[in-house]
Amino acid sequence: MITATVTSDYKITLPKELRESMHLQPGQEFVLIQNGSGIQMVPKLSAEQLKAAVAQGLASGPSISATEVFDRLEDKYRKLATGK
């Protein structure tokens, strides 16, 4: 699990491992979504970046249903919450 700490001036530094794996650049903007007691950070993409990401996803092979994706995420976060 990757962690980060909120500083006294409410800033969070994203760990290098995460920045590199997500190919983040200085100035990258995020949409912040409150989800219960958590916060989801979603990189904000330009129209061109979004089109490229969709094209890359389509070229990657067969897709899976949204229900399966949500089921996997729910299972993952349940395990994180219970420590199992």
Residue, then its C-alpha position, 0 to 999 in steps of 0.5 A: m500500500i502506498t501512503a502519503t501525509v498531509t502537511s501543515d499547509y494541506k499539501i500531499t506529495l505523491p510518492k515517486e513510485l506512483r508518479e512514475s507508474m502513472h506517468l504524471q508530470p508537474g502541473q498535472e491537474f486532478v478531479l477530486i471526488q469525495n467518496g464517504s470518508g475517502i477521496q478519489m483523485v482522477p487525473k484531469l485529461s484534455a480532449e486529445q488525451l481522453k481520445a488517445a486513452v480510449a483508442q489505447g483501451l480499444a486497441s488493448g483487446p477484449s473488454i470486460s463489463a463495468t459490473e466485473v470491474f466494480d466487483r473487483l474494486e469492491d473486493k479489493y477495497r473490502k480486503l484492504a479495509t479488513g486487512k485480509 
